[in-house]
Amino acid sequence: MPQFKRIAVVGAGLIGGSVLLAAARRRLAGSLACWSRSAEARAMLKGYGVAEVFDNPVDAVRGADVVVVATPVDKMEESFRQISPGLAPGALVTDAGSVKAAIQAAARVLPTHVAFVGAHPMAGSEKAGAAHASAELFVNRPCFVTPTGAEATAEVQRTHAFWQGLGCRTVECGARRHDEIVAAISHVPHASASALMLAVGGLPGFDSATAGSGLKDATRIAAGEENLWVGILLANATHVAAGLRAAEEQTARLRLALEAGDAPLVRQLLADARVLRQSLDRPA
Amino acid sequence: MPQFKRIAVVGAGLIGGSVLLAAARRRLAGSLACWSRSAEARAMLKGYGVAEVFDNPVDAVRGADVVVVATPVDKMEESFRQISPGLAPGALVTDAGSVKAAIQAAARVLPTHVAFVGAHPMAGSEKAGAAHASAELFVNRPCFVTPTGAEATAEVQRTHAFWQGLGCRTVECGARRHDEIVAAISHVPHASASALMLAVGGLPGFDSATAGSGLKDATRIAAGEENLWVGILLANATHVAAGLRAAEEQTARLRLALEAGDAPLVRQLLADARVLRQSLDRPA
């Protein structure tokens, strides 16, 4: 017998679509339901044949014991409002947003007869949309679970079980700590790669045809869909701005050392960066 | 009959070692000779069995019609001085350095009975050293050839023929223009990735164990060997510093937009960066 009765996914892009495919393959629920804003995505989801596809979010969540809201970060509060009338008493609402404090605040609009426990599976790609969804997207990926501390323990456990059921390794921490961590490992690198691309693109020596793997690697994440990222960066603006300020400072430090012809300092800065970068590849 | 009589490689790390392996596989010369500063690298090169390995640079270049200087950028002038007494009249000296104006100036110490034409094969890796050398490193890689305009046309043609013989696609331009181009597509991204790594490494949310592919990609080149890069960045300091200043400005622009909560501007900056980044993957 499946672990859950009915899972509903609200917003079925890359993440939401992958939740459906993974839940279907792993027989995680008796039935699956979903809604997507885009008619094209809905047609694609019907084609997958794994979930009932609804034309509006409120109908999609009716009768579900687990609801996953996977709309863009800046649409979350609107999604919570839209689904509220359809939510079954006792349902668990979780989400897949890349920021957690802002979404936790937005979730206050949900009815009191449901539980909300935020989550963030660290499984993305610069490819957006249900067309890139995969049943294996979550396998061995870390997933943050960010309770407020006010929830019933059973609801937090249910949230862990749900994301683990899709293949994730879950990690628990508070929403603010989560936002601080993802600023460092994801949002600041993203914003910084975008800024580097803008800077390099404006230099007199820039020529897209001669760019090698160095520039391509350093800016790969800047190819991400801006409509997703604008919401993420703004919802985590305090941490991201602090990180960008640090990037400006370190860049200026290296620039000043170069302008001064200070070889020992340039060498030291590059060596410190190399040691830090090598630590990312070390097995945990 | 091979195209060249004898090729000598001075400084046989990743690039120099790959020149030897590629020249051997493609039977580009009647014989190959080399020198490396490191006894360990010399032992490895002897083990490859493709070239005569010498204990000092001046003996390595005797009798060669083509000499490739592939020592670090900040060691080039010293290498030119060391090999000068051994150079055969009429020999072509070329190099593989990542900057060209500074090396062109350093090459003025070479005797007048040889020709110097600078070159820069865009075939690197964050892995340094002869241990990572490959006979296929240059295949289809762009190689800049940067004559001053004062050389005999035949010498410039010989330089193109040499690098094409290793598998490169050669591109000709002046040394200053070269330096401007590689600042944009290589040196600024490298320095910027190092600065980002230093910044992120100092943030309270940084944890090397949770870093995902975004941060890893954005900082991959910061793992490069600082002893090579300090010379490159300093020898191209004017262009690199201008590029880093642009990176600081674009980062500040994005940060200020985030701090102001200006969603349309954040979206526009991210969209502009995405379009530029996508242009790098477009077939030329």
Contacts between the chains, C-beta under 8 A, distances in Angstrom:
chain1	res1	chain2	res2	distance
A	74	B	263	7.9
A	122	B	210	7.5
A	122	B	212	5.5
A	124	B	212	7.9
A	124	B	214	7.9
A	142	B	210	6.2
A	171	B	210	7.8
A	177	B	205	7.7
A	179	B	205	7.9
A	180	B	203	7.6
A	180	B	204	5.7
A	180	B	205	3.7
A	181	B	205	4.0
A	181	B	207	6.4
A	181	B	210	6.4
A	182	B	205	7.2
A	183	B	203	6.9
A	183	B	205	5.5
A	184	B	200	5.3
A	184	B	203	4.1
A	184	B	204	7.6
A	184	B	205	3.7
A	184	B	206	4.4
A	184	B	207	7.6
A	184	B	215	8.0
A	185	B	200	7.4
A	185	B	205	7.1
A	185	B	206	7.1
A	185	B	207	7.1
A	185	B	210	5.7
A	185	B	211	4.8
A	185	B	212	6.1
A	185	B	214	7.4
A	185	B	215	5.1
A	186	B	212	6.3
A	186	B	214	5.3
A	186	B	215	6.8
A	188	B	196	7.8
A	188	B	199	7.3
A	188	B	200	6.0
A	188	B	203	7.0
A	189	B	196	6.6
A	189	B	200	6.6
A	189	B	214	5.2
A	189	B	215	4.5
A	189	B	218	4.4
A	189	B	219	7.4
A	190	B	214	6.1
A	191	B	251	7.7
A	191	B	254	5.6
A	191	B	255	7.8
A	191	B	258	7.6
A	192	B	192	7.9
A	192	B	196	5.0
A	192	B	199	7.8
A	192	B	218	6.8
A	192	B	251	6.4
A	193	B	214	8.0
A	193	B	218	5.0
A	193	B	273	7.6
A	194	B	254	6.6
A	194	B	269	6.5
A	194	B	270	5.5
A	194	B	273	3.7
A	194	B	274	7.7
A	195	B	247	6.3
A	195	B	250	4.0
A	195	B	251	4.1
A	195	B	253	7.5
A	195	B	254	5.2
A	195	B	269	7.9
A	195	B	273	7.4
A	196	B	188	7.7
A	196	B	189	6.5
A	196	B	192	5.0
A	196	B	196	8.0
A	196	B	247	5.5
A	196	B	250	7.4
A	197	B	273	4.3
A	197	B	276	4.9
A	197	B	277	5.1
A	198	B	250	4.3
A	198	B	253	8.0
A	198	B	269	6.6
A	198	B	272	6.1
A	198	B	273	5.2
A	198	B	276	6.9
A	199	B	188	7.2
A	199	B	192	7.8
A	199	B	243	6.6
A	199	B	246	3.9
A	199	B	247	4.1
A	199	B	249	7.1
A	199	B	250	4.5
A	199	B	251	8.0
A	200	B	184	5.3
A	200	B	185	7.4
A	200	B	188	6.0
A	200	B	189	6.6
A	200	B	243	6.9
A	200	B	246	7.8
A	200	B	247	7.8
A	200	B	276	7.9
A	201	B	272	7.9
A	201	B	273	7.8
A	201	B	276	4.1
A	202	B	246	6.1
A	202	B	250	8.0
A	203	B	180	7.7
A	203	B	183	6.9
A	203	B	184	4.1
A	203	B	188	7.1
A	203	B	242	7.4
A	203	B	243	5.5
A	203	B	246	6.4
A	204	B	180	5.7
A	204	B	184	7.6
A	205	B	177	7.7
A	205	B	179	7.9
A	205	B	180	3.7
A	205	B	181	4.0
A	205	B	182	7.2
A	205	B	183	5.5
A	205	B	184	3.7
A	205	B	185	7.1
A	205	B	239	7.0
A	206	B	184	4.3
A	206	B	185	7.1
A	207	B	181	6.4
A	207	B	184	7.6
A	207	B	185	7.1
A	208	B	276	7.8
A	208	B	279	4.3
A	208	B	280	5.3
A	208	B	282	6.9
A	208	B	284	8.0
A	209	B	284	4.1
A	210	B	122	7.4
A	210	B	142	6.1
A	210	B	171	7.7
A	210	B	181	6.4
A	210	B	185	5.7
A	211	B	185	4.8
A	211	B	280	4.7
A	212	B	122	5.5
A	212	B	124	7.8
A	212	B	185	6.1
A	212	B	186	6.3
A	214	B	124	7.8
A	214	B	185	7.5
A	214	B	186	5.3
A	214	B	189	5.2
A	214	B	190	6.1
A	214	B	193	8.0
A	214	B	221	4.6
A	215	B	184	8.0
A	215	B	185	5.0
A	215	B	186	6.8
A	215	B	189	4.5
A	215	B	280	6.8
A	216	B	280	5.5
A	216	B	281	7.5
A	217	B	217	5.0
A	217	B	218	7.4
A	217	B	220	4.7
A	217	B	221	6.4
A	218	B	189	4.4
A	218	B	192	6.9
A	218	B	193	5.0
A	218	B	217	7.4
A	218	B	218	5.6
A	218	B	219	7.7
A	218	B	220	7.3
A	218	B	221	6.2
A	219	B	189	7.4
A	219	B	218	7.7
A	219	B	273	7.7
A	219	B	276	8.0
A	219	B	277	5.1
A	219	B	280	7.3
A	220	B	217	4.7
A	220	B	218	7.4
A	220	B	277	7.4
A	221	B	214	4.6
A	221	B	217	6.4
A	221	B	218	6.2
A	222	B	270	7.8
A	222	B	273	4.5
A	222	B	274	6.2
A	222	B	276	7.7
A	222	B	277	4.5
A	223	B	274	5.5
A	223	B	277	4.4
A	223	B	278	5.7
A	223	B	281	7.9
A	224	B	270	7.7
A	224	B	274	6.8
A	225	B	274	7.5
A	226	B	267	5.2
A	226	B	270	3.7
A	226	B	271	4.5
A	226	B	274	5.8
A	227	B	267	7.1
A	229	B	270	5.5
A	230	B	263	5.7
A	230	B	266	5.0
A	230	B	267	4.5
A	230	B	270	6.2
A	233	B	258	5.8
A	233	B	266	6.2
A	233	B	270	7.9
A	234	B	258	6.5
A	234	B	261	6.3
A	234	B	263	6.1
A	234	B	266	6.4
A	237	B	258	4.5
A	237	B	259	6.6
A	237	B	261	6.9
A	239	B	205	7.0
A	240	B	255	7.9
A	240	B	258	5.9
A	241	B	255	5.1
A	241	B	258	5.2
A	241	B	259	5.2
A	242	B	203	7.4
A	243	B	199	6.6
A	243	B	200	6.9
A	243	B	203	5.5
A	244	B	251	5.3
A	244	B	252	7.7
A	244	B	254	6.6
A	244	B	255	4.1
A	244	B	258	7.5
A	245	B	255	6.3
A	246	B	199	3.9
A	246	B	200	7.7
A	246	B	202	6.1
A	246	B	203	6.4
A	247	B	195	6.3
A	247	B	196	5.5
A	247	B	199	4.2
A	247	B	200	7.8
A	247	B	251	5.6
A	248	B	248	5.1
A	248	B	251	5.1
A	248	B	252	5.7
A	248	B	255	7.3
A	249	B	199	7.1
A	250	B	195	4.0
A	250	B	196	7.4
A	250	B	198	4.4
A	250	B	199	4.5
A	251	B	191	7.7
A	251	B	192	6.4
A	251	B	195	4.1
A	251	B	244	5.3
A	251	B	247	5.6
A	251	B	248	5.1
A	251	B	251	7.1
A	252	B	244	7.7
A	252	B	248	5.7
A	253	B	195	7.5
A	253	B	198	8.0
A	254	B	191	5.6
A	254	B	194	6.6
A	254	B	195	5.2
A	254	B	244	6.6
A	255	B	191	7.8
A	255	B	240	7.9
A	255	B	241	5.1
A	255	B	244	4.1
A	255	B	245	6.3
A	255	B	248	7.3
A	258	B	191	7.6
A	258	B	233	5.8
A	258	B	234	6.5
A	258	B	237	4.5
A	258	B	240	5.9
A	258	B	241	5.2
A	258	B	244	7.5
A	259	B	237	6.6
A	259	B	241	5.1
A	261	B	234	6.3
A	261	B	237	6.9
A	263	B	74	7.9
A	263	B	230	5.7
A	263	B	234	6.1
A	266	B	230	5.0
A	266	B	233	6.2
A	266	B	234	6.4
A	267	B	226	5.2
A	267	B	227	7.1
A	267	B	230	4.4
A	269	B	194	6.5
A	269	B	195	7.9
A	269	B	198	6.7
A	270	B	194	5.5
A	270	B	222	7.8
A	270	B	224	7.7
A	270	B	226	3.7
A	270	B	229	5.5
A	270	B	230	6.2
A	270	B	233	7.9
A	271	B	226	4.5
A	272	B	198	6.1
A	272	B	201	8.0
A	273	B	193	7.6
A	273	B	194	3.7
A	273	B	195	7.4
A	273	B	197	4.3
A	273	B	198	5.2
A	273	B	201	7.9
A	273	B	219	7.7
A	273	B	222	4.5
A	274	B	194	7.7
A	274	B	222	6.2
A	274	B	223	5.5
A	274	B	224	6.8
A	274	B	225	7.5
A	274	B	226	5.9
A	276	B	197	5.0
A	276	B	198	6.9
A	276	B	200	7.9
A	276	B	201	4.2
A	276	B	208	7.8
A	276	B	222	7.6
A	277	B	197	5.1
A	277	B	219	5.1
A	277	B	220	7.4
A	277	B	222	4.4
A	277	B	223	4.4
A	278	B	223	5.8
A	279	B	208	4.3
A	280	B	208	5.3
A	280	B	211	4.8
A	280	B	215	6.9
A	280	B	216	5.5
A	280	B	219	7.3
A	281	B	216	7.5
A	281	B	223	7.9
A	282	B	208	6.9
A	284	B	208	7.9
A	284	B	209	4.1
